Amino acid sequence: MGEDDKYWDAIEARLRALAPDLKVELKTHDDNRGNFVVLIRHARTGKSREIELPEDPVWDMVDNLDKRQEAHVDKAILEAKSELEEP
């Protein structure tokens, strides 16, 4: 099990809960910029886009169960969902 697995599991759980039409295509941890980067694709429209989530909110969401940071992650997911659903 990789050290980031619990963070990826949490990110993917938020994606499934908020936007089940978004599927994870690729995920990486950009250590240089300090971001979790997720390439998502919308199942219906076929559009894709990256979401960059800074490490600190993700870590706090998982390690400290910080609801404010969870809201930060949710906002990024919902913005991407909205953009990918546009015609």
BELMO-V511111 format. One record per residue. N is the residue number from 1. PHI is phi as a letter, one per 30 degrees, with the letter a starting at -180 (* if undefined). D_FIRST is the distance of its C-alpha to the first C-alpha in Angstrom with 2 decimals. Layout:
((N/PHI/D_FIRST) (N/PHI/D_FIRST))
This chain:
((1/*/0.00) (2/d/3.80) (3/d/6.59) (4/c/8.33) (5/e/6.55) (6/d/8.99) (7/d/11.70) (8/d/11.45) (9/e/11.57) (10/d/14.56) (11/d/16.21) (12/d/16.09) (13/d/17.44) (14/d/20.22) (15/d/21.02) (16/d/21.39) (17/d/23.49) (18/c/25.73) (19/b/26.02) (20/d/25.13) (21/d/27.00) (22/c/24.56) (23/c/21.86) (24/d/18.99) (25/c/19.88) (26/a/17.77) (27/b/15.53) (28/a/15.15) (29/c/15.03) (30/d/18.43) (31/d/18.31) (32/d/22.03) (33/c/23.10) (34/i/20.50) (35/b/19.68) (36/d/17.11) (37/c/18.97) (38/b/18.96) (39/c/21.41) (40/c/22.75) (41/b/25.49) (42/d/27.97) (43/d/28.41) (44/d/32.17) (45/d/33.33) (46/i/30.98) (47/d/30.86) (48/b/27.75) (49/a/26.92) (50/c/24.35) (51/c/23.40) (52/c/22.60) (53/c/21.17) (54/e/21.61) (55/e/18.75) (56/e/20.88) (57/d/21.63) (58/d/18.07) (59/e/16.95) (60/d/20.07) (61/d/19.67) (62/d/16.32) (63/d/16.81) (64/c/20.56) (65/h/21.14) (66/d/23.73) (67/d/25.65) (68/d/27.47) (69/d/24.36) (70/d/23.26) (71/d/26.73) (72/d/26.18) (73/d/23.14) (74/e/25.17) (75/d/28.13) (76/d/26.35) (77/d/25.15) (78/d/28.65) (79/d/30.38) (80/d/28.46) (81/e/29.22) (82/d/32.86) (83/d/33.14) (84/d/31.70) (85/d/34.04) (86/d/37.13) (87/d/39.41))
